[in-house]
Amino acid sequence: MKTMSLIILSLIISSTYGQDNKYEADADYNVRIGKYEEAIELYDKVLMQNDTCSYNYFLRGYCYYKTNKQSKAVADFTKAINSYKSDIKEEGWFVGSRTIRIGEDKYKTYDKYISLEYDFINSYFYRGLSKFALKDFRGALNDFSFVTKIDNSDANAYMNVGLCLIELNRHEEAILPLSTSIEIDNKSAYSYYLRGISFAMTGKKERGCSDLSKSGELGYEEAYNAINHFCVE
């Protein structure tokens, strides 16, 4: 999973809609500088003019996610997903253009061929995060699992699958996706921590303590509390 700043930049320079829309360009700019409430107000205006743009639903959903309006985020990510499905079915790919704000009263329009697949996946990933925040662990599990089926190189998606399974008290099942996450990214302290918890909770104390120790070495301080709980007699 790319960093969110790269995701937003990719989205901003590759949408097919609103190339002359100042509200849209200003909304995108506010996302990039972290002014999410201001961006939401602008996307509201944009979507009143054109309510079919999957990118704008995704970006407004992301703003809702960042401002802890998770139910609204889920709704927007779902609208984005449904729109992407329609676009992918009809086109598979398309030429996109979008105007972005590059400074005070300065705007530039970009044109680019794009693939919808990556942005489609991100809508599922961030909807999963919002569902998790709402404690809809089964719903989040479904979204993260979908991401792993489309992109089997996403360590964060596998880690979140494992985390959801732990929240559902399915520790034995959590071990496999967490192991996959570690295979992809062996520096993920949190994946080692979660797998260590699952090993410990399923009676595999030695393996659990080894993972917790590794997590601590990699910088996850909470691992030492788990070591005291599971490993120190």
C-alpha positions in Angstrom: 0.0 0.0 0.0 1.5 3.3 -1.0 1.6 6.2 1.4 -1.6 8.3 1.5 0.2 11.4 0.1 1.2 9.4 -3.0 -2.3 8.0 -3.3 -3.9 11.4 -3.1 -1.5 12.8 -5.7 -2.2 9.9 -8.0 -5.9 10.5 -7.7 -5.6 14.2 -8.1 -3.7 14.1 -11.4 -5.8 11.4 -13.0 -9.5 11.9 -12.7 -11.8 12.2 -15.7 -14.1 14.8 -14.2 -14.2 18.5 -13.5 -11.0 19.6 -15.2 -12.3 23.2 -15.1 -13.8 23.0 -11.6 -12.1 25.4 -9.1 -14.0 23.9 -6.2 -12.6 20.5 -7.1 -9.0 21.8 -7.4 -9.3 23.7 -4.1 -10.7 20.6 -2.4 -7.8 18.5 -3.6 -5.4 21.1 -2.4 -6.9 21.1 1.0 -6.6 17.3 1.2 -2.9 17.5 0.4 -2.3 20.1 3.2 -4.4 18.3 5.7 -7.4 20.7 5.9 -10.0 18.0 5.7 -13.0 19.9 7.0 -12.5 22.6 4.4 -12.1 19.9 1.7 -15.3 18.2 2.7 -17.3 21.5 2.3 -15.8 21.9 -1.2 -16.4 18.3 -2.3 -20.0 18.7 -1.2 -20.3 21.5 -3.7 -18.5 19.5 -6.4 -20.7 16.5 -5.9 -23.9 18.6 -6.1 -22.7 19.5 -9.7 -21.6 16.0 -10.6 -22.5 13.1 -8.4 -20.9 10.3 -10.6 -17.2 10.9 -9.9 -15.7 8.0 -8.1 -12.5 9.9 -7.2 -14.4 12.7 -5.4 -16.4 10.2 -3.3 -13.1 8.4 -2.4 -11.4 11.7 -1.5 -14.4 13.0 0.5 -14.6 9.6 2.2 -10.9 9.8 3.1 -11.6 13.3 4.6 -14.4 11.8 6.7 -12.1 9.0 7.8 -9.4 11.5 8.9 -12.0 13.5 10.8 -13.5 10.5 12.5 -16.8 10.6 10.7 -16.6 6.9 10.0 -20.2 6.2 9.0 -20.1 8.9 6.4 -16.7 7.6 5.2 -18.1 4.1 4.7 -21.0 5.5 2.7 -18.6 7.5 0.4 -16.2 4.6 0.0 -19.1 2.4 -1.0 -20.3 5.0 -3.6 -16.8 5.1 -5.0 -16.5 1.3 -5.2 -19.9 1.1 -7.0 -18.8 3.8 -9.5 -15.4 2.1 -10.1 -17.1 -1.2 -10.8 -19.2 0.5 -13.5 -16.2 2.3 -15.0 -14.1 -0.9 -15.0 -16.9 -2.9 -16.6 -17.4 -0.4 -19.3 -13.8 0.8 -20.0 -11.2 -1.1 -18.0 -9.0 2.0 -18.3 -9.6 5.5 -19.6 -7.9 8.9 -20.3 -8.2 11.2 -17.3 -7.8 14.9 -16.7 -8.0 17.0 -13.6 -7.2 20.6 -12.7 -5.1 20.9 -9.5 -4.1 24.0 -7.5 -0.4 24.5 -7.5 -0.3 27.8 -5.5 -2.2 30.9 -4.6 -4.7 31.3 -7.5 -2.5 29.1 -9.7 -4.0 26.0 -11.4 -2.8 23.5 -13.9 -4.6 20.7 -15.7 -3.0 17.3 -16.1 -3.9 14.6 -18.6 -2.9 11.0 -18.1 -3.8 7.4 -19.0 -4.7 5.6 -15.8 -5.6 2.2 -14.5 -8.6 2.0 -12.2 -7.6 -1.1 -10.4 -5.3 0.5 -7.8 -7.7 3.2 -6.8 -10.6 0.6 -6.7 -8.5 -1.4 -4.2 -7.8 1.6 -2.1 -11.5 2.3 -1.7 -11.9 -1.2 -0.2 -8.8 -0.8 2.0 -9.9 2.5 3.5 -13.5 1.4 3.9 -12.1 -1.5 5.9 -10.3 0.9 8.2 -13.5 2.9 8.7 -15.5 -0.2 9.4 -12.9 -1.3 11.9 -13.1 2.0 13.7 -16.9 1.4 13.9 -16.1 -2.0 15.4 -17.7 -3.7 12.4 -14.9 -6.3 12.4 -16.7 -8.8 10.1 -17.3 -6.1 7.5 -13.7 -4.8 7.8 -12.5 -8.4 7.4 -14.4 -8.8 4.2 -12.9 -5.6 2.8 -9.3 -6.4 3.7 -9.7 -10.0 2.5 -10.9 -8.6 -0.9 -7.7 -6.4 -1.1 -5.5 -9.5 -0.5 -7.2 -11.4 -3.3 -6.5 -8.5 -5.8 -3.1 -7.6 -4.5 -1.2 -10.4 -2.8 1.8 -8.2 -2.1 0.0 -5.8 0.3 1.5 -6.5 3.8 -0.8 -4.0 5.5 -3.9 -5.7 4.1 -2.8 -9.1 5.4 -1.9 -7.6 8.8 -5.4 -6.1 9.0 -7.0 -9.4 8.1 -5.2 -10.9 11.0 -6.1 -8.0 13.3 -9.8 -8.4 12.4 -9.6 -12.2 13.1 -8.1 -11.5 16.5 -10.9 -9.0 17.3 -13.3 -11.8 16.4 -11.4 -14.2 18.7 -10.3 -16.3 15.8 -6.6 -16.5 16.8 -5.8 -19.8 15.0 -7.0 -18.3 11.7 -5.2 -15.1 12.3 -1.7 -16.8 12.2 -1.7 -17.4 8.5 -2.4 -13.9 7.2 -0.1 -12.4 9.8 2.7 -14.8 8.7 2.1 -13.7 5.1 2.3 -10.1 6.2 5.7 -10.9 7.8 6.9 -12.7 4.7 6.2 -9.6 2.7 7.6 -7.1 5.3 9.8 -8.7 7.9 10.3 -5.3 9.6 6.7 -5.0 10.6 6.8 -4.8 14.4 3.0 -4.8 14.7 2.6 -7.9 12.6 5.1 -9.8 14.8 3.2 -8.5 17.9 -0.2 -9.6 16.6 1.1 -13.1 15.6 2.8 -13.4 18.9 -0.5 -12.7 20.7 -2.2 -15.3 18.5 0.5 -17.9 19.1 0.2 -17.3 22.8 -3.6 -17.4 22.8 -3.5 -20.8 21.0 -1.1 -22.5 23.4 2.1 -21.9 21.3 3.9 -20.0 24.1 7.5 -20.4 22.8 6.6 -19.2 19.3 4.5 -16.4 20.8 7.2 -15.2 23.0 9.7 -15.3 20.2 7.5 -13.1 18.1 6.8 -10.7 20.9 10.5 -10.3 21.5 11.1 -9.6 17.8 8.3 -7.0 17.9 10.0 -5.3 20.8 13.3 -5.3 19.1 11.7 -3.7 16.1 10.4 -0.9 18.3 6.9 -1.8 19.3 7.0 -1.0 23.0 3.6 -2.6 23.9 5.2 -5.9 23.1 7.1 -5.8 26.4 3.8 -5.6 28.3 2.6 -8.7 26.4 5.9 -10.5 27.2 5.3 -9.8 30.9 1.8 -11.2 30.6 2.5 -14.3 28.6 6.1 -15.1 29.0 7.3 -14.2 32.5 6.6 -16.8 35.1 
